Amino acid sequence: MASISLLMMLVLTMFNSCFGVGDIIDDDLEPSDGWDDSFGDEGKNDIEYDIWSIGEFNDGLAVIETESGYGYIDTTGKVIVQPLYDEASDFDGVAKVEKDGVTSIINPKGETIYVKPTDLQGKIGPISNGYFWVQTVKEEITGSVYTMTYYDKDGNTATIENAKEAMSVPLYSNNLPTNISDREEYTLSSANEQGIAVVEKNDVYDCFVDVKTGQPVYFEGFDILSKGEYRVSWILDNKYIHILYDYSGGGYYGSTVLRVDFDKRVAEETSIRWSTSTTTLPNIKAIGEYDALYEINSKHTLKTYHSIVKDNQTILNLEMIDAFGDANVRDISYINTGKKPAFSLYLESSSGVFFSAIIDVDGNIIMAPTNELSIGYESYYKSNWLDEKYSQHDYSCNEYHAGLCVAKKDELFGFIDASGIWIISPKYGSVTDFYGEGESAVAVVNNSTIINSKDEVVFSIE
């Protein structure tokens, strides 16, 4: 018995040595290997966990919650990053995790590429397309001046000095207040897929920066400066740059949208523009190879799509489709059918009833407007931009992934195809979009089960 007890003590000592939290973060706060590397390539799944829930897949991984903490599994249910964290975000090239009050950034292999120093006077910005920034305060006088260091998913860095920042908004957001020109300072400093960010420098104007090098970026055909002082409002869908400009020199702002090839560094002005004297704001959204134009009223409470455009030419006027009657299109998404392009629509009638429909690029009705199922949703929240309180409705249309779209009927969820036919019947309390393509595509249902596109169980915690 004594020899058995001694052996158990030896095993426990080795276990604590391998898995102790103190070994996870280096005292010098140097980037270290992942939290799961101490398990070795063999035996990463030798320990079984009681998984409580499964999140949505991004970059091939989904967050899991267990009694011991948060970690990540792959699309087969295999534990890739051990559940040792107190908090964990979804992956977007990298993910933010926290353990014992220490914030780190990890890659999909579970390797730590950045550890936030405990004495950092600044913050870690939002993760976007595998890039994130770290803000360091240099001085505080009337405002704050920062050093912005950008990191990519491989741990490479680029530093931009003297960046003046008042707020940070992901570059995909267009929920900016209509009177954004009243703000003296603002910065949009996340990076898009090509690593392009917007940083306000020296309080002069917004400029584009390649966060991989820290160097300014210039676009051929970008001559908006000839209109006077300008500010970059947002970069959308990796395809457009929205510009606010003061063309009169008296604080009178207008707007234009540029279509941009970020790889070739070429920009061209579209026909979308507005001024603050208008009651509605023409806007733009990328849907496949097309542009969807829409208008937002002055309080951002309504959004109505009215046409589909390609190369500045109107392909389809949604207001002219008789089947829609007096309904407004609240949101639209693109369906890649492999044949003729099609679009799913989320509509609202004048009486406030919501409908879903599917049309092709020629305006032919594929699925007539119906409220028997819903491929869109409405969210409601309050905002407090510039101390101006107002309410906002956000109308969103579910998008197609692996040829299937989330749809709801009688408060239960399933999936329809591009013709509006139920492929997976509405029987789940919650679902995620499908991740991946073809037979390898998977979705998470009821926060507990991974299914394939044939509704077959791949992995379940139940």
MIFIDO-944985 format. One line per field, with one value per residue (C-alpha): y, z, x; residue number from 0. Coordinates in pm, whole numbers, plus 50000, padded with zeros to 5 digits. Each point is the difference from the previous one (the first is absolute). Layout:
! MIFIDO-944985
north: c(Y,...)
up: c(Z,...)
east: c(X,...)
i: c(NUM,...)
***
This chain:
! MIFIDO-944985
north: c(50000,50239,49949,50067,50323,50111,49932,50203,50292,49985,50002,50297,50188,49941,50107,50328,50062,49949,50180,50264,50340,50161,49842,50133,50367,50089,50231,50227,50021,49869,49843,49629,49681,49916,49894,49654,49937,49850,49712,49900,49903,49663,49982,50344,49829,49745,50213,49994,50312,50043,50252,50226,50189,50049,50335,50094,49886,50256,49911,49635,50033,50054,50115,49738,50060,49738,49978,50071,50300,50098,49838,49911,49696,49932,49900,49635,50077,49949,50227,50216,50262,49869,50164,50182,50358,50219,50180,49930,50180,49858,49977,50257,49895,50025,49998,50187,49788,50073,49797,50124,50360,49978,50068,49820,49962,49648,49855,49701,49764,50125,50175,50325,50284,50289,50046,50331,50145,50060,50359,50094,50349,49944,49718,49722,50094,49781,49699,50027,49757,49870,50347,50182,50314,50089,50358,50159,50343,50237,50323,50154,50374,50124,49666,49679,49906,49634,49756,49743,49669,49760,49625,49736,49635,49902,50246,50251,50361,50351,50315,50333,50293,50304,49855,50207,49793,50091,49677,49671,49847,49680,50085,49793,50221,50258,50077,50344,50296,50216,50303,49832,50321,50163,49782,50175,49674,49640,49711,49673,49787,49634,49837,49845,49672,50166,50157,50355,50223,50362,50206,50370,50145,50336,50117,50086,49742,49631,49795,49639,49783,49653,49845,49738,50268,50307,50200,50231,49857,50196,49903,50087,50204,50111,50377,50078,50255,50232,50036,50146,49860,49647,49721,49630,49874,49627,49719,49757,49642,50034,50179,50358,50307,50245,50359,50308,50325,50372,50139,50355,50062,50096,49672,49892,49630,49781,49636,49773,49629,49871,49647,49879,49719,49975,49758,50211,50329,50145,50200,50133,50219,49849,50182,49983,50336,50218,50323,50089,50196,49678,49819,49653,49860,49786,49714,49688,49632,49738,49692,49762,50178,50253,50314,50043,50362,50102,50304,50070,50271,50269,49800,49667,49836,49875,49850,49942,49833,50125,49874,49757,50150,49869,50228,50305,49868,49909,49631,49967,50254,49827,50261,49898,49636,49968,49698,50218,50241,50286,49803,50142,49782,50012,49789,49794,49725,49830,49635,49830,49731,49903,50108,50327,50232,50033,50205,49931,50289,50103,50226,50200,50099,50338,49830,49876,49635,49837,49778,49802,49955,49878,50151,49952,50274,50050,50065,49660,49880,49677,50002,50229,50230,49790,50028,49623,50001,50272,50040,50332,50150,50333,50127,50309,50196,50347,50203,50300,50162,50351,49990,49990,49712,49826,49657,49787,49703,49773,49782,49715,49727,49663,49909,49677,49776,49669,50060,50013,50284,50012,50036,50008,49868,49997,50105,49700,50009,49797,50056,50073,49983,50268,49912,50047,49625,49858,49779,49971,50036,50263,49801,50165,50261,50165,49958,50158,50058,49714,50019,49855,49875,49684,49682,50142,50290,49991,50202,50003,49944,50048,50105,49631,49811,50027,49892,49975,50128,49670,50059,49715,50030,50047,50061,50057,50081,49840)
up: c(50000,50081,49655,49838,50200,49905,49635,50022,50157,49719,49738,50165,50019,49630,49920,50191,49833,49653,50046,50264,49914,50105,49702,49751,50009,50002,50283,49746,49796,49690,49731,50080,49849,50033,50314,49861,49888,50336,49914,49705,49656,50136,50269,49957,50031,50264,50253,49958,50084,50093,49726,50093,49673,49649,49822,49631,49772,49877,49849,50051,50377,50240,50361,50254,50362,50258,50375,49979,49769,49634,49712,49634,49795,49626,49769,50104,50372,50070,50269,49834,50270,50351,50209,50250,49947,50209,49683,49627,49686,49660,49753,49726,49895,50368,50325,50330,50317,50368,50288,50358,49887,49727,49645,49710,49625,49858,49649,49888,50105,50355,49989,50193,49775,50241,50375,50131,50259,50331,50011,49648,49991,49701,49861,49746,49710,49832,49799,49629,49727,50201,50093,50330,50140,50333,50118,50218,50154,49935,50147,50124,49960,49851,49831,49993,49758,49945,49848,49808,49946,49761,50021,49747,50068,49955,50265,49754,50111,49854,50212,49923,50217,50105,49919,50145,50090,50145,49939,49823,49768,49795,49633,49912,50205,49833,50306,50027,50109,49717,50156,50015,49863,50337,50161,50017,50016,49913,49868,49833,50069,49939,49688,49709,49835,49805,50317,49918,50290,50047,50252,50073,50033,50148,49990,49629,49801,49990,49809,49895,50154,49915,50344,49874,49939,50187,49677,49842,49715,49689,49744,49631,49914,50360,49946,50266,50147,49713,50164,50313,50347,50037,50249,49931,50155,49943,49785,49913,49871,49896,49695,50082,50175,50132,50008,50179,49855,50057,49649,50100,50279,50233,50176,49739,49954,49711,49935,49723,49967,49822,49863,50082,49894,50313,49843,49689,50194,49755,50089,49794,50106,49980,49934,50371,50174,50232,50198,50346,49842,49884,50211,49912,49964,49692,50102,49854,50083,49814,49905,49796,49684,50036,50204,50192,50050,50295,50194,50373,50159,50217,50321,49864,50096,49652,49719,49659,49708,49668,49721,49898,49803,49806,49860,50089,49789,50162,49938,50202,50164,50301,50031,49660,50093,50014,50231,50279,49993,50242,50201,50065,49966,50342,49907,49715,49963,49704,49906,49796,49827,49752,49727,49982,50295,50249,50307,50324,50133,50334,49948,50217,49889,50078,50277,50168,49889,49904,49697,49841,49626,49745,49653,49723,49840,49729,50258,49959,50320,50128,50338,50023,50303,50297,50377,50038,50050,50078,49857,50174,50345,50171,50295,50207,50213,50127,49918,50163,49732,50100,50293,49747,50111,49738,49924,49708,49819,49820,49727,49894,49742,50067,49743,49811,50096,49826,49800,50309,50195,50356,50007,50281,50027,50315,50208,49885,49762,49700,49660,49652,49658,49730,49893,50347,50054,50347,49988,50378,50155,50272,50318,50188,50273,49873,49702,49853,49636,49822,49999,49712,49661,49854,50204,50256,50094,50357,50225,50375,50119,50350,50115,50047,49672,49678,49689,49631,49708,49995,50358,50120,50343,49982,50371,50299,50366,50093)
east: c(50000,50285,50149,49661,49958,50349,49922,49678,50186,50256,49725,49826,50328,50061,49640,50038,50334,49851,49672,50063,49863,50324,50173,49749,50101,50368,50101,50172,49677,50174,49780,49990,49873,49635,49829,49952,50359,50092,49767,50217,49871,49896,49739,49846,49663,50097,49815,49623,49804,49638,49913,49709,49955,50144,50025,50013,50282,50252,50337,49907,49963,49711,50013,49898,49902,50090,50024,50375,49963,49979,50186,49952,49900,50020,49714,50028,49970,50371,50144,50267,50058,49953,49722,50220,49886,49770,49882,50040,49880,49912,50285,50047,50348,50096,49801,50017,50013,50041,50139,50036,49959,50267,49881,50168,49955,50026,49999,49789,50280,49963,50336,50027,50114,49946,49963,49871,50240,49826,50132,49890,49848,49778,49793,49977,49775,49740,50116,49929,50111,50292,50126,49977,50155,50151,49971,50267,49941,50291,49870,49680,49944,49674,49961,50198,50275,50063,50241,49797,50175,49828,50049,49908,49916,50366,50117,50149,49971,49987,49998,49836,50104,49795,49660,49720,49699,49663,49812,50054,49742,50051,50033,49695,49770,49784,49791,50155,49789,49874,50165,50342,50150,49927,50265,50334,50192,49937,50202,49906,50298,49925,50140,49815,50099,50281,50139,49889,49893,49899,50192,49959,50350,50096,49639,50030,49807,49932,50252,50027,50269,50125,50017,50245,50262,49876,50033,49737,49793,49902,49739,50016,49691,49951,49974,49739,50243,49911,49659,50154,50060,49870,49958,49979,49678,50030,50132,49722,50002,50367,49864,49902,50134,49743,50125,49866,50134,49974,49977,49903,50247,49720,49936,49745,50061,49904,50074,50113,50071,50309,50029,50351,50229,50211,50248,50065,49968,49747,49687,49711,49711,49654,49676,49912,50023,49799,50014,49875,49717,49834,49744,50124,50349,50066,50225,50153,50055,50201,49796,50210,50114,49718,49934,49677,49896,49792,49890,50003,49793,50154,49958,50128,49671,49912,50203,49841,50176,49880,50225,50273,50288,50297,50270,49789,49713,49667,49931,49682,49770,49847,49727,49862,49929,49622,50005,50143,49707,50062,50255,50346,50310,50166,50302,50137,50261,50164,49945,50271,49793,50271,49757,49809,50074,49717,49921,49814,49795,49853,49697,49761,49652,49845,49803,50319,49978,50331,50046,50280,50053,50255,50051,50255,50205,49737,49731,49832,49831,50156,49825,49698,49979,49892,49980,49975,50375,50251,50351,50053,49975,49945,50199,49930,50242,50076,50305,50162,50215,50107,49756,49718,49783,49794,49866,50109,49857,50245,49852,50225,49960,50160,50263,50061,50290,50072,49683,49779,49845,49871,49621,49747,49647,49786,50304,50204,50298,50103,50163,49862,50166,50013,49645,49856,49952,50062,50311,50027,49657,49940,50049,50288,49986,50319,50233,50312,50079,50172,50377,50201,49890,49851,49990,50243,49768,49872,49771,49939,49643,49860,50351,50068,50022,50202,49808,50089,49793,49807,49890,50222,50161,50377,50054,49777,50053,49668)
i: c(0,1,2,3,4,5,6,7,8,9,10,11,12,13,14,15,16,17,18,19,20,21,22,23,24,25,26,27,28,29,30,31,32,33,34,35,36,37,38,39,40,41,42,43,44,45,46,47,48,49,50,51,52,53,54,55,56,57,58,59,60,61,62,63,64,65,66,67,68,69,70,71,72,73,74,75,76,77,78,79,80,81,82,83,84,85,86,87,88,89,90,91,92,93,94,95,96,97,98,99,100,101,102,103,104,105,106,107,108,109,110,111,112,113,114,115,116,117,118,119,120,121,122,123,124,125,126,127,128,129,130,131,132,133,134,135,136,137,138,139,140,141,142,143,144,145,146,147,148,149,150,151,152,153,154,155,156,157,158,159,160,161,162,163,164,165,166,167,168,169,170,171,172,173,174,175,176,177,178,179,180,181,182,183,184,185,186,187,188,189,190,191,192,193,194,195,196,197,198,199,200,201,202,203,204,205,206,207,208,209,210,211,212,213,214,215,216,217,218,219,220,221,222,223,224,225,226,227,228,229,230,231,232,233,234,235,236,237,238,239,240,241,242,243,244,245,246,247,248,249,250,251,252,253,254,255,256,257,258,259,260,261,262,263,264,265,266,267,268,269,270,271,272,273,274,275,276,277,278,279,280,281,282,283,284,285,286,287,288,289,290,291,292,293,294,295,296,297,298,299,300,301,302,303,304,305,306,307,308,309,310,311,312,313,314,315,316,317,318,319,320,321,322,323,324,325,326,327,328,329,330,331,332,333,334,335,336,337,338,339,340,341,342,343,344,345,346,347,348,349,350,351,352,353,354,355,356,357,358,359,360,361,362,363,364,365,366,367,368,369,370,371,372,373,374,375,376,377,378,379,380,381,382,383,384,385,386,387,388,389,390,391,392,393,394,395,396,397,398,399,400,401,402,403,404,405,406,407,408,409,410,411,412,413,414,415,416,417,418,419,420,421,422,423,424,425,426,427,428,429,430,431,432,433,434,435,436,437,438,439,440,441,442,443,444,445,446,447,448,449,450,451,452,453,454,455,456,457,458,459,460,461)
***
